[in-house]
Amino acid sequence: MSQGIYITSAEPRSGKSVIVLGIMEILSGRMGKIGFFRPVVRDDKNPDHITTLITRRYALDIPYEKVYGCSYEAAREMLVRNRDDDLLKLILEKYRALQAEFDLVVCVGSDFTGPATALEFDFNAKVANNLGCSVLPVVKGYDRDTVQIVSVAQGLLASIKERSCDVLSLIVNRVPAPLCDSVHDELRRAIPADIPTYVLPEIQLLEKPTVDEIAVVLSAERLSGHDERFNHEVRNFKIAAMELPHFLEHIEEGSLIITPGDRSDVVLASLLADASNTYPHISGIILTGGIRLASQVWRLIEGLRQLSVPMIAVSTDTYTTALNVSSLEGVLSYNNPRKIAAALGIIEAKVNVAELFDRISAARSERVTPLMFEYEIIRQAKSDRKHIVLPEGTEERVLRAAEILRMRDVVAITLLGDEREIWQKAADLGISLPGVSVIDPVKSVRRQTYADAYFGLRKHKGISPQMAFDTMSDISYFGTMMVYFGEADGMVSGSVHTTQHTIRPAFEVIKTRPGCSIVSSVFFMCLADRVLVFGDCAVNPDPNPGQLADIAISSAETALMFGVQPFIAMLSYSTGESGKGTEVDKVREATRIAKERRPDLKIEGPMQYDAAVDAGVAKTKLPGSAVAGHATVFIFPDLNTGNNTYKAVQRSAHAVAVGPVLQGLNKPVNDLSRGCTVTDIVNTVAITAIQSQRGGTTA
């Protein structure tokens, strides 16, 4: 998966377009193909100035509809309807489609032009997390002193940490030039040393609008002037309402003269002042009121040999025009080489480019959020469509999940049960199941074949052929035999049946894969900002050290299969060498065995849960550990501990527990909780399909 950078601020007018330009310049030509993405845009038909700047300057041949997630209007409607997750999924899907084409994607957060800026920052943090991007926050220094700037920077970083985002760097922009050194020194004392911090001064050239920018916003008609001077900034504006002698006293360098179109005297005086060595140069002239200059005056002006002053005309009156101009801010445009040169010059002067490039190259978020997890398992399942059998064909949740899975073309599906009852229930619920097959085990032509095979596998246990035939009327056994014969790639059941009813046939028929001594399980614990793997919380009451080592290895392989980098914590009631006793010795021995079997894995134990998840505790209890404080896979010493812990985390942290996902079988069979939701079933089916793609229930 390629990397991503998310550039955002917590307030408007931070000047983040300068930072975006600088980052693109640093990366272009150094890191393969660089993409560009905006999660939310104001206009889904016309690109904003940042998008235009980047796509034009760096010749990004990307259709506009691929560059953004959705419009502000669509996002607002989804949020009002409490469809936050649907909005994030939409953005994630479009981002992933773009990401597949590039080595790195630069994302730019929202522009904070609405009233709820605090909510916008929270939204940007959620988006960055779910896209798997490192965050580059931009702090505005404009109109603040050193103490205020440092306080805002600390608060912003604290907010980012609360939202579990990975920070790439901190940039403070638009700082008054005299304060830059003091701001830099104070930030180095206040900000953690592992976060590079850069301070950029405010540059007037970048903050002021040009005549061309004003003309575009006001939909003005261009009357005269050289193209180069249209790109000069407007430093101030003057409304010409006085007589000429008094008016001339107020002209300053870079003034934009606003005057009615019938004030020929003001226009001629302004042009003369610009040409004179004794007066400042003006930036341009706006003629208001929709009034055109008299033909004689225009003839006089056209005859001037060097008429370079930009002159534009608008239909609004002078007062309205002045209000419109006063509200405009400068933008960084792709066709303004002066502003681009100034922006890149300040980046090159104030940012340690080599240091930032190295951090970008190394930055790769290992965090997997619940939305990322769900998106990835659906995407992987669809990449090589498998056939999954769902024995509980008459259950409403199963029918609704089957409809979703077929609509999204994730897997092929067979439902088991009374055929007439299944189709009637689907019709009553308004569920459409095109392409779904239904088999009644009692009436199936395959029943005898399955019974014969089952008798051959289990006759040493004293069963008779008739017992085997009767057993095949059971939906769990019939579904398992479909998997055994390769007529289905996997099975998912348990929404209305016990775990034992679901997995016992798999133990008897499919059995464990070579090299694995035990069938075990994991739960994917989907917390608010990450996905963790807990094992074994459903199958084995008291595994011995060798079995516990197998569970750890299988769990690591399962985690890796689903995009979670395995940092494996072997849990116990003590950490390191501090504890003694039978139970902690079992975990210590299991850790030794697991490391010996798989030296390539990052495994640490015995370890307490707090040392596994909290970096501060880890530094005290297990300093120098690559796992402590960063664990993603948690191996519990017994079923009592594991089952209680996963349920405690599920309820107290409001986590979604996906599983149990069985591992160690030759072919995938997975169990559902009897309290599962439709989404749980969809996710478990996708997981089962992926296990089948990988040739079993582990990688």
Residue, then its C-alpha position, 0 to 999 in steps of 0.5 A: m500500500s502506498q503512503g499518504i500525507y494529510i495537510t490540514s489546519a484547525e482554522p482558516r487563513s493558515g496559508k496551507s496552500v504554500i505548504v502543499l506546494g512546498i511538499m509537492e515540490i519536495l516530493s516531485g522527482r524524488m518519490g515516483k508518482i505523486g498523487f493529489f486528493r481532497p476529501v471534500v470540495r466546495d464545487d464538484k464541477n469546478p476545481d478550487h485554486i489549490t487543486t488547480l495549482i497542483t494539478r496544473r503545475y505538476a501535470l497530474d493527468i487525473p480526471y477531476e472527479k477522481v481527485y476528491g471524495c465528495s462535495y460539501e453539500a453531499a457531506r453535510e447531508m450525510l452528516v445531518r442524517n447521522r451517516d458519518d460512517d457512510l461518508l467516511k467509506l465514500i471518501l475512503e473508497k475514492y481515495r483507495a482508487l486513486q492511491a492504487e495509481f500512485d506511490l504517494v498521495v498528498c491529501v489536503g483537508s477542508d478550508f474552514t470557511g464554514p461556521a463550525t471549524a472545531l467540527e471540521f478539524d475533528f472531521n479532518a482527523k477522522v479522515a486522515n486516520n481512516l485513509g492511513c495518512s500521516v498528518l502535517p498540521v499547519v498553525k497560523g501565526y498571523d496576528r499573534d504573539t509568540v506566547q499565543i502561537v506556542s499555545v495554539a501549536q501545543g493545543l493542536l498537537a494535543s488534539i491530534k494525539e487525542r484523535s490518535c493521528d500520526v504526526l509527520s511534522l508541525i509547520v507554523n506559517r504566516v508568523p510576523a518576521p520579527l517574531c520568527d526566531s523567538v517562536h522557533d526557540e520557544l517551540r523547540r522547548a515546548i514541542p516533543a523533540d521527535i516532531p520536526t517543527y518549522v517556522l515560516p514568516e508572513i510574506q506580503l506578496l503571498e497574502k495580497p490578491t493580484v489584479d487578475e485574481i480580483a478580475v476573476v472573482l468580480s467577473a470583470e471585463r479586461l480592458s487593457g494592460h500587460d499580462e505580467r502586471f495583472n500578476h502583480e499584487v494589490r497592496n491597497f485600494k483607493i476609492a477616487a471621489m476627490e478632486l485630482p489634487h487631493f486624490l493624487e496625495h493618497i496614491e501609494e505603491g501598489s494602489l488599486i484605483i476604484t472609480p466610476g467609468d465616467r471619471s475620465d479625469v481620475v483615469l488619466a491622472s492615475l495613468l500619468a502618475d504610474a508613468s511619472n518618476t515622482y509618483p508611486h506605481i499603481s497596480g491597476i484601475i477598476l471602472t465601476g457602474g457599467i459606465r464606459l469611458a468616453s470614446q475620445v478619452w479611450r482614443l487618447i489612452e489607446g494612443l499611449r505607447q506604453l499602456s501597461v497598467p491593468m484596467i478592468a470594468v465591472s457592472t456594480d457600483t463603486y461602494t459595492t465594488a469596494l466592499n467586494v475587493s476588501s473581502l478578497e485574499g490572495v491565492l497561490s495561482y498556477n499561472n503566477p510565477r512570482k508567487i510560486a517563486a516566493a512560496l518555494g523560496i521561503i520553503e527552501a529557506k526555512v524547512n530542512v528539506a532533507e529531514l522532512f523528505d526522510r520522514i516522509s519516506a519512512a512514514r507509513s502508518e501501521r494503524v488500521t481503523p475499523l473502516m479501513f479494515e472493513y473496506e480492505i476485507i471487502r476489496q480483497a474478497k472481491s478480487d478473487r470471488k469465492h463461494i461461501v455456504l450459509p447453512e442458516g438460510t431461513e434466518e432474516r439477518v443471514l438473508r439480508a447479509a446475502e442480499i448485500l453480498r450479492m449486490r456488491d458482488v463479494v462472493a457467490i452464495t449458497l443458502l441451506g434450508d427448506e427451499r420454499e420457506i427461504w424464498q417465501k421469507a425473502a419475498d416477505l422481507g422484500i429481499s432480492l437474491p439474484g444468483v443465490s442458490v438454495i439447497d435443502p440438505v434433506k432432499s439433496v442429491r448429494r446427501q448420500t455421497y456426503a454420508d458415505a464420505y462422512f462414514g469413511l472418516r468417522k467409522h472408527k468412532g463407531i457410527s453406522p452408515q445410517m447414522a452418517f446419512d441421518t447426520m447429513s440432514d443437519i445443516s452444519y454437517f451438510g455445509t461442512m461436507m460441501v467445503y470438504f468436497g470443494e463445492a464451497d470454498g468456506m462456511v459461515s454459521g452460528s447466528v442461531h446455533t451454538t459455537q459447538h454446533t458450528i465448529r464440531p463438524a469442521f474438527e471432525v471432517i476438515k481437521t487441522r492444517p499440517g504443522c499446526s497442533i491446534v485449531s484456535s480463534v481470534f477476534f478482530m477488536c475494532l476500536a474507534d481508531r484502530v483494529l487489534v487482534f485478540g486470541d484465543c477467546a473462543v475455543n481452547p480452555d487451557p492450551n499448553p505452552g506448545q499450543l499457546a505458541d501455535i496460537a500466537i503464530s497463527s494469530a500473527e499470520t491471520a493479522l497480517m492476512f487482514g492488513v494488521q502488522p503483528f506486534i505480538a504480546m504474550l499476556s500474563y499477570s506479570t511482565g518480563e522476569s518479574g513474576k514467578g508461578t505456573e501460569v506465568d512460566k507457561v507463557r514464558e515457555a510459549t514465548r520461547i517456543a514461538k520465537e524459536r519457530r518463527p524468529d521473523l516475528k516480533i513477539e514479547g512475553p510474558m507481558q501485562y496488558d498495560a505494558a502492551v498498549d501504553a508506551g509510557v508504562a512500557k518504558t518503565k516495565l519493559p524498556g527497549s522492547a519493540v512490542a511493548g506499548h505498540a502491541t497489535v496482537f494479544i495472546f491470552p493464556d487461557l479461555n477464561t482470561g481471553n473471553n472475559t477480556y474481549k467482552a470487557v473491551q467490547r462493552s466498555a470501549h464500545a468496540v466492534a468484535v468481529g469473530p470468532v475467526l477460526q484459524g488452523l483448519n485446512k479449509p475455512v469455517n467461521d462461527l458467528s455470535r448469536g447476537c451478530t448484526v447483518t454487518d457482522i455477517v457480511n464481514t465474516v463472510a468476506i474474511t472467510a473468502i479471503q482465508s480461502q484465497r490464501g489456501g486455508t485459515t491462515a496465511 
